[in-house]
Amino acid sequence: MEFPSPLVRGRLLRRYKRFFADVELDEGGFVTAHCPNPGAMLGLKTPGMPVWLSTTTNPKRKLRHTLEMVDILDLISGSFVSVGVNTLNPNKLAAEAIAAGFIPELTDYASLRREVAYDGDSRIDILLESPDRERCWVEVKNSHFLREPGLAEFPDCNTVRGVKHLKALERRVEAGERAVMLFVVQATNVDEFDTADDIDKAYGPALREAAGKGVEVLVVGCALSAEAITVDRPMRWRRAIRS
């Protein structure tokens, strides 16, 4: 996923009302950027953190800048690494990676559709179809919660909606179709994933229960730069069993 133009760098002053971020630009000046992330952004909203913004020329946009990435200090290497916080990007990243054959488990389908209505009032992020095989329903989630070296976690706040999505995937499996929960980790410095059961006591057990009922759980990591974000590797699901 290439950005229309290279991201601009700045320093976070504050993130507020969930969807706004005030930023001091490295090139000078101050802007209010759209923050497309409804989560808690734990560890990624401390004033003074380096951030990266995309810029739009769309005259209909009230805010010209969008918060895309936050730089954090990697405790292993001692250097800064970028973490993607735009939760609108993972669906695009997943669709591009599937179309390019970068996720082997999801290749060889004739068509890919996005935002398809299913299970009553829900919409699936990606639906894969072929005339010679069962449909594959893919729910995509962004993971950017990093508090332990090498580990990405989900969620960073309570997500009743996330549990609802897992139950909908279980029903697709019961109907004889494939269902996949795909986590896209927008970070370069991690190689393992797990659920944050202390943050949301319901989601982790629900994910493990869904996996036990046949919902496939896949995790992929990304490479990030000021020019693009791309899916570049599979990641392990720790699948820790917690009481």
C-alpha positions in Angstrom: 0.0 0.0 0.0 1.8 3.1 -1.2 1.0 6.5 0.1 0.1 9.1 -2.5 3.1 11.2 -1.3 5.7 10.6 1.3 4.6 11.0 4.9 5.6 14.1 6.9 7.2 13.8 10.3 6.2 15.7 13.4 5.9 15.5 17.2 2.7 14.5 18.9 1.3 17.2 21.2 -1.9 15.4 22.2 -4.5 12.9 21.0 -8.0 13.8 22.1 -11.7 13.0 21.5 -10.4 9.7 20.0 -10.2 11.1 16.4 -8.0 14.2 16.7 -4.3 14.7 17.2 -2.4 17.9 17.5 1.0 17.7 16.0 4.0 20.0 15.7 5.6 19.4 12.2 9.4 19.0 11.9 9.2 21.4 8.9 7.6 24.0 11.1 4.0 24.8 12.1 1.2 23.1 13.9 -1.7 21.0 12.5 -4.7 19.1 13.8 -4.7 15.7 12.2 -7.5 13.1 11.8 -6.7 10.1 14.0 -8.5 7.1 12.4 -8.3 4.8 15.5 -11.2 4.3 17.9 -9.1 2.3 20.3 -7.2 3.3 23.4 -3.8 3.5 21.6 -2.0 2.4 24.8 1.7 3.3 24.6 1.2 5.3 21.4 -0.2 8.6 22.5 2.4 10.1 24.8 3.0 13.8 24.1 6.4 14.2 22.4 6.4 10.9 20.5 7.5 11.2 16.9 4.6 10.7 14.4 4.1 10.4 10.7 1.2 12.1 8.8 -0.2 11.6 5.4 -1.5 14.7 3.5 -4.5 15.0 1.2 -5.3 17.5 -1.4 -9.0 16.6 -1.3 -10.8 20.0 -0.9 -13.8 18.2 0.8 -11.6 17.1 3.7 -11.8 19.3 6.8 -8.4 18.1 8.0 -5.6 17.8 5.5 -3.5 15.5 7.6 -4.1 11.9 8.9 -2.1 10.2 11.6 -0.6 7.1 10.1 2.3 6.0 12.3 3.9 6.6 15.7 7.6 5.9 16.4 8.4 4.0 19.6 11.7 3.0 21.1 12.5 -0.7 20.5 13.9 -2.0 23.7 16.0 -4.7 22.0 17.7 -2.7 19.3 17.6 0.7 21.1 16.4 2.4 18.0 13.1 3.9 17.0 10.6 1.8 15.0 7.3 2.8 13.4 4.0 1.4 14.4 0.9 1.9 12.1 -2.1 3.2 14.0 -4.5 3.9 11.1 -7.1 1.2 11.5 -8.5 1.9 8.0 -5.3 0.5 6.5 -5.3 -3.2 7.4 -8.3 -4.0 5.1 -6.4 -2.5 2.2 -3.2 -4.2 3.2 -4.9 -7.6 3.6 -6.6 -7.3 0.2 -3.4 -6.3 -1.6 -1.5 -9.2 0.1 -4.1 -11.8 -0.8 -4.3 -10.6 -4.4 -0.5 -10.7 -4.7 -0.4 -14.2 -3.2 1.6 -13.2 -0.1 -0.8 -15.1 2.3 -0.5 -18.7 1.0 -3.5 -19.9 3.0 -5.8 -17.5 1.1 -4.6 -18.0 -2.5 -6.3 -19.6 -5.5 -9.6 -17.9 -5.2 -11.2 -16.5 -8.4 -12.5 -13.3 -6.8 -12.1 -11.0 -3.8 -14.9 -8.7 -2.6 -14.8 -6.3 0.3 -17.5 -5.1 2.7 -20.0 -7.8 1.8 -23.2 -8.0 3.9 -23.7 -11.1 5.9 -25.0 -12.5 9.2 -27.8 -10.1 9.6 -26.5 -6.5 10.1 -22.8 -7.3 9.7 -20.3 -6.8 6.8 -17.4 -9.0 6.3 -14.1 -7.3 5.5 -13.1 -9.7 2.7 -15.0 -12.5 0.9 -13.1 -14.9 -1.3 -15.0 -17.0 -3.8 -14.4 -19.6 -6.5 -16.8 -21.9 -8.3 -15.0 -25.0 -7.3 -14.6 -24.5 -3.5 -16.4 -23.1 -0.5 -16.5 -19.4 0.2 -14.0 -18.0 2.6 -15.0 -15.2 4.9 -12.1 -13.1 6.3 -12.4 -10.7 9.2 -9.5 -8.3 9.5 -8.2 -6.6 12.7 -5.3 -4.2 13.3 -2.8 -5.0 16.0 -0.5 -2.2 17.3 -0.5 -2.8 21.1 3.2 -3.4 22.0 4.2 -3.7 25.6 6.5 -6.7 25.6 9.6 -6.9 23.3 8.8 -9.0 20.2 5.1 -9.3 21.0 2.0 -7.7 19.5 -1.3 -7.9 21.3 -5.0 -7.4 20.6 -7.2 -5.7 21.8 -6.0 -2.6 23.6 -9.5 -1.9 25.0 -12.8 -3.8 25.5 -14.3 -4.9 22.2 -17.8 -6.3 22.3 -17.9 -5.8 18.6 -14.9 -8.0 18.2 -16.5 -10.9 20.0 -19.6 -10.5 17.9 -17.5 -10.9 14.8 -16.0 -14.1 16.1 -19.4 -15.6 16.7 -20.5 -14.6 13.1 -17.4 -16.4 11.8 -18.3 -19.5 13.8 -21.7 -19.6 12.1 -20.0 -19.6 8.7 -18.0 -22.6 9.7 -21.2 -24.3 11.0 -22.7 -23.6 7.5 -19.8 -25.6 5.9 -17.8 -22.6 4.7 -14.3 -21.3 5.6 -13.9 -18.5 8.1 -10.7 -16.7 8.9 -9.7 -14.2 11.6 -6.8 -12.3 10.1 -4.7 -10.0 12.4 -2.5 -7.4 10.6 0.3 -6.2 12.8 1.5 -2.8 11.6 5.0 -3.1 13.2 8.4 -4.3 12.1 9.9 -5.3 15.5 7.7 -8.2 16.5 7.4 -11.8 15.5 4.7 -13.1 17.8 1.1 -12.3 18.6 -1.3 -13.0 21.4 -4.5 -11.7 22.9 -4.4 -9.1 25.8 -6.6 -11.1 28.2 -6.0 -8.6 31.0 -7.3 -5.8 28.9 -10.4 -7.6 27.6 -11.3 -10.7 29.6 -13.8 -11.9 26.9 -12.0 -11.6 23.6 -9.1 -14.0 24.2 -11.3 -16.9 25.3 -13.7 -16.1 22.5 -10.9 -16.3 19.9 -9.6 -19.6 21.3 -13.1 -21.0 21.4 -13.6 -19.9 17.7 -10.4 -21.5 16.7 -11.5 -24.7 18.4 -14.7 -24.6 16.3 -12.8 -24.3 13.1 -12.3 -20.6 12.6 -8.7 -20.2 11.2 -6.5 -17.6 12.9 -3.8 -16.0 10.8 -1.4 -13.3 11.7 0.8 -11.3 9.4 3.4 -8.6 10.0 4.2 -5.4 8.0 7.1 -3.4 6.8 6.6 0.3 7.3 8.2 3.4 5.7 7.4 7.0 4.8 6.5 5.8 1.3 4.5 2.6 1.9 3.2 -0.1 4.2 3.3 -3.7 3.0 2.6 -7.2 4.4 5.9 -8.9 4.5 5.8 -12.0 6.8 3.7 -14.5 8.6 3.7 -14.3 12.4 3.1 -16.8 15.2 0.1 -16.8 17.5 1.3 -17.6 20.9 -2.2 -18.9 21.8 -1.4 -18.8 25.5 -4.0 -20.5 27.7 -4.9 -18.2 30.6 -7.4 -18.7 33.4 
